[in-house]
Amino acid sequence: MITFDEVTKRYADGTVAVDRLTLEAPTGEITVFVGPSGCGKTTSLRMINRMIDPSEGRVLLDGVDVTTIDPPTLRRGIGYVIQQAGLFPHRKIVDNVATVPYLLGWDKKKARDRAMELLERVGLDLKLAGRYPFQLSGGQQQRVGVARALAADPPVLLMDEPFSAVDPVVRTSLQEELLRLQAELNKTIVFVTHDIDEAVKLGDRVAVLRVGGHLAQLDDPATLLSRPADDFVREFLGRDRGIRRLSFVSGHEVGLRADLTVPVSTETAGLRDTAEPWLAVLDEDGRPLGWARTDDLPASGTLAGVPLAPYGTFDRGRDSLRAALDATLLSPSGCAIAVDDAGRAEGVVTREALSEALDRVAGGAHA
Ligand SMILES: Nc1ncnc2c1ncn2[C@@H]1O[C@H](COP(=O)(O)OP(=O)(O)OP(=O)(O)O)[C@@H](O)[C@H]1O
């Protein structure tokens, strides 16, 4: 566990970068420091591995004040990943990853075997191992940076804006890769970003800092989004906070309307008077086929002869309500069809039902 105990950092010119910061980053979890530029995120991170020492207060690693540990010993147990990966340009990828094992005096073959194993773990094609950093894309270099930080199997990983320099698609895949790795490795990770989406996606706990190095709020993402501590945090989280919060609400929280689904064998005659503008049409196994607009239904025959509009589905057992919202956007009806894991429709989710679920789960505080 990493503990900040009343930590202040005052630079030589008098700038207070971090002001009496007290928080814990629990073992085996991802703690994210997020906040606007200059709020002291990087300074805080670097006080963990003693690239910077505090002016006042203490940073403890498993209860031991880090300033009592000499930096090389301390850093052996702490992997460090930075923006642009920071690879050695004149070393091949495999040797970049093996840097720390070499320093620790491992024999060359063991160090290289370990490097290859890690390259595979972070999802890199092993054919790239013999290349130099400039021959890799930005996203590939970041994966190498993560592999290098993990090489000596340190219990702690510090990550300073590691994915900021790559495009959004690559960034998403790097984030997913990190979560997958973390599920296997259970490192104690402190992750710095200025991007609130990244923070709520990756963090078990998110520390929002404000300029001057003050901790504004420390909470799990769902609580942070539903109960911002003050106006600063609310503004930093942004207007689409309600949409982000949907990612943390289980599909089971939403109410379904079974009356909006109809089997394809149904006669249209009885449906034309319904007040509902759209009905979800299901095949004989109960799987969705599409949406029928009730105004356009012919006077006779079954739904089998009716043109159907596209639909979006979400799996209540597996997906969050964010997936339900995305599914509503795919349907002209503005509703999503909830399905079970066999793809059979369980009912329809309306926008009103989504909004009600959000209010209920968060105690009604979404603005
Ligand atoms: N060596 C230094 N001397 C004086 N002031 C510094 C020094 N390093 C950082 N600062 C100042 O300390 C404050 C916090 O900087 P820090 O780099 O920790 O912020 P940050 O939140 O990581 O910002 P960014 O997101 O822009 O990287 C800033 O006002 C910065 O200008």
The ligand as an ORCA input file, in Angstrom:
! r2SCAN-3c Opt
* xyz 0 1
  N      11.060     21.960    -10.970
  C      10.064     22.806    -10.748
  N      10.263     24.045    -10.272
  C       9.241     24.884    -10.026
  N       7.950     24.589    -10.255
  C       7.674     23.383    -10.739
  C       8.697     22.418    -11.023
  N       8.107     21.291    -11.506
  C       6.791     21.538    -11.517
  N       6.517     22.779    -11.075
  C       5.197     23.414    -10.905
  O       4.470     22.650     -9.977
  C       3.080     22.582    -10.366
  C       2.652     21.137    -10.509
  O       3.364     20.544    -11.588
  P       3.125     19.024    -12.041
  O       4.026     18.746    -13.166
  O       3.202     18.154    -10.846
  O       1.626     19.126    -12.528
  P       0.745     18.121    -13.385
  O      -0.568     18.095    -12.726
  O       1.462     16.836    -13.562
  O       0.620     18.897    -14.752
  P       0.512     18.391    -16.292
  O      -0.788     17.666    -16.421
  O       0.529     19.675    -17.059
  O       1.713     17.525    -16.534
  C       2.974     23.389    -11.637
  O       2.560     24.689    -11.295
  C       4.392     23.414    -12.171
  O       4.630     24.564    -12.939
*
